[in-house]
Amino acid sequence: MENQTTVPYFLLLEFSKNRHLQILHFFFFFVLYLATVTTNLLIIFAIVFDHRLHSPMYFFLMNLAMQDLGIVSIIVPKSMINSLMDTRNISYFGCVTQYFLFLSFEASDLSLLTVMAYDRYVAICHPLHYEMVMNWKYCTEIIILVWVTGLLYGMLHTTGTFSIIFCSNVINQFFCEIPHLLKLSCSGINLLEVGILVASIIAGIGCFTFILVSYAVIFKTALRIPSEKGRQKALSTCIPHLTVVSMLLLSGCITYLRPSSNTPSYLDFGLTVLYSLLPPLLNPIIYSMRNKNMKSVLSQLWRF
């Protein structure tokens, strides 16, 4: 392919040339997608329709579920369709859109997890000021900022990536992912993309540092609570969030810090599924398992 800034289309990773394995891939992703959509929609409906869950913590959780729905809906259906139709194609515009929306949702996800850590910090370390600090106006402004930040980040990253010259249109992954797209560059990464990558790393480290410091203070405060029941109640609202953050951090580090292969690899495929598809599936399960109110509302919703 001649060097050009715009290719007519990209070729995504072909799971297998065997038709039976392609159908198996389709059903695997279909079950994974259906389970993720169902669990996240249950969380959203439960929070919207039950007044017991009308609090900042659940408001943030509802937005997290919406972001997780967005992540899987951007990347999974296209891979399913390709397997079913025995094709690898994704249009240039489709790849740009997928790249932009995936990055926007992922950035919003990390920003929201940071906000949720702050919410737990205020609730446990400053309970008397919680309603005043985390009022609905403030929470709404935070959520708007989270979504806008994600969209701006996605826009900047997409502009930087798709301004490079592509020497190939073969992406060794099942969706348009950052490392594999950057490997298609003929002349290396441009200064704009380098700046965005450096800013992304700094912002990511800053978010995780804030979360870790918040939880260090939270655990220190919780251990000072005189009653054992009070300590358990305080920690029970933090463990799901800390589990979700740890899962995102570990899977992301394993995927992005590991040198990726120049050839299609089932290991790369598995690690990408681990960090991009499992968190959206497991997040609502983790939160509902540790929360009595959520379990009660979900059981009523399920019976209905």
C-alpha positions, 0 to 999 in steps of 0.5 A: 500500500502506498504511503498516505494519510488516509486509507480507504479502510482498515482490516481488523484481526481475523479470529480464524479462517475456520468457519466453525471457529468464526461462529464460535467467536461470534457466540462468545462475544454475543454472550459476553455482550448480552451479559454486560448489557443486561447487568449494567441496564439492571443497575441503571434501572434499579437506581433510577426507579428506587428512591432508596438509591437516590444518593450521590454514590449511586448516581455516580455508579449509574454513570459508570454503568452508562460508560461501561455500556458505551465501551462494549457497544462501541467495540463488540458488535462490529467484531461480532458482525465481522465474524458472522459475515466472514469479513475483516473490514472496518471503514476509515470513518468507522475506525475513527469513530470507534477510536474516539468513542472508546477513548472518550468512555475509557477516560470518563471511566477513570475520571469517574472512579477518581470522583467516586474515591473522593465521594467515599473519602468525604462520606467516611472522613467528614460524614457531618459535612457530606450532604453539604459538600456532595450536594446534587448541584455539585454532583451534577457539575462533576458528572458534566465535567467528567463527560466533557473531559472524556470527550475532549481527551478522545478528540485530542487523541483521535486528532493526534493519531489520525494525523500520522501517515499510515503505511499499512491498514492491517490492525492486529486487534479486534478493534481500532486500538491505540498501540496497534494503530500507532504501529502503522505509522510510516514516520513515527509518532508526531509531536502532537501525539507524543504530547498527548501520550505524555499528558495521558500518562501523567493524568493517569498516574495522578488519578491513581495516586489520588485514589490510593491516597484517598483510601489510605486516609479512609482506612486510617479513619475507618480503623478509628471507628469504635464499633466493629459494626461501624467499621464494617459498614464504612469499609463495605462501601469502599471495597467494591470501588477499590476492587474495580479500580485495582482490576482496571489498573492491573489489566491496563498495566499488563496490556500496555506495559507489555511489548506488543507483537508485530504479528497477530497473537492470541495472547494480545487478543486475550489481554485486550479482552481482559482490560476492555470487556471484563471490567464493564461486565464485572463492575455491576456484579462487584457493586451489587454483591457487596451492597445490601440495598442494591441486592434488595432492589435488584431482587425485586426488579428481577421478580418483577 
